[in-house]
Amino acid sequence: MGKPKSHASSLPPPFFQSKLLCFSLLYLLTSLSLAFYNSLSATRCLFRSSPFDPIQSPLFTYPSSYGEHKYVIPTHRNSCSYPVHFSDYWNVLREIQELSTMPPPLPALRYIKGKGQSFGGNFSTQNRVSYFNHSDNGIEVPCGFFKDFPVSDSDRKAMESCHGLVVVSALFNDHDKIRQPKSLGSKTMDTVCFFMFVDEVTLAALEQHGVVKSRASPESRVGVWRIVKVNSDEGLYENNPAMNGVIPKYLVHRLFPNSKFSIWVDAKMQLMVDPLLLIHALVVAQDVDMAISRHPFFVHTMEEAMATARWKKWWDVEGLRLQMETYCGNGLQPWTPEKLPYRSDVPDSAVILRRHGPRSDLFSCLVFNELEAFNPRDQLPFAYVRDGMSPKVKMNMFDVEVFEQIALEYRHVLKRSSSPAAEQGTKRRRVGGGFWHDLVVNSSCCSRCQNYLLEMWGGDSHV
């Protein structure tokens, strides 16, 4: 009677056991990864395709009295139709650095110089429209700076020395809180410039809370942000801090003449993705001049104008009516699929990404001129300028769910400053029925926007 065969002798050699184990583990990890991806992609945008060594330590520790994390606005979107996939951080870093050393595109815009009664020159409608067609590169374009922009020489020198990507924000009248961007790569602060423009009211509040040590300091920093004091009572827009904030928002290419890219961030926003990855994914990889989010609710300019009047976002309702009548008379049409690849006429302009060059610079100049002519509500002249200008600006209007992933939005400071500008703005704010009566209730035969309204109401108002 022979010996029974041992169980050990029936097993495959150890080499095959280890190989089988590796394949099993690989299969398990792959399955788990796919399941995790699917669970995420159904509810949110999965952006990053690889880790990029983000900075983990806090960039700045705020005094407890400052309350920079209060009043965040929650988001409730549960889908992402157009997820954005970022390239590897280190490859993006090298590519942006290479692009930043290249000479600027030609032909560069030339700007009208001289002195004026206002910062923007206060051009008439006919004059502003005459610059929309820029087929002759020898013609100089009005683009602000008919008065000096009142910052210190040291700040101006620092602005001119930024040669790559600049992230810009502005905080006037102590209307918001300074917040630090999140998820910065370990080399981003060595590559990207961060500038925050503030006025005296804001700077006094920052000093009161101990966020900055002294207003008299020649250079102040709050985390990544270099704080630039703007003497807003010297030649800018008196009692209009919103219009003063429009200067760095739309004339960033003039304030930072050597920068190749810029990201504007409203002070109510907090960036949640590294700016190098943002500018690469939304501008460079898309081969566009600028990128901006679509508005979450409105598609047509008139919808935004009506909301501005209804919710008292601007006090001069009669001025809004005149503005829309002017735009309709000069060719503004409601959005239709014929305007593609522009996917909407109304942006959410809280975050604007630009590649500085002739087309994006011209667009910014023309929008700024309209803002000075009417009001600082920059969503109103957006489509009017974009559709009427030549050469056309190449634009990536990305989806709202993408916007909500790359930045958090906070409510404005609830307790307003008791500055004369804020008090005057409250007194002048009024509800005017003229805008609604003329354009909505009974569009008369003489209304320049009658055909616009009929076409808007007769078609689909969604993309």
Order of alpha helices (4+ residues) and beta strands (2+ residues): alpha-alpha-alpha-alpha-beta-alpha-beta-alpha-beta-beta-alpha-alpha-beta-beta-alpha-beta-alpha-alpha-beta-alpha-alpha-beta-alpha-beta-alpha-alpha
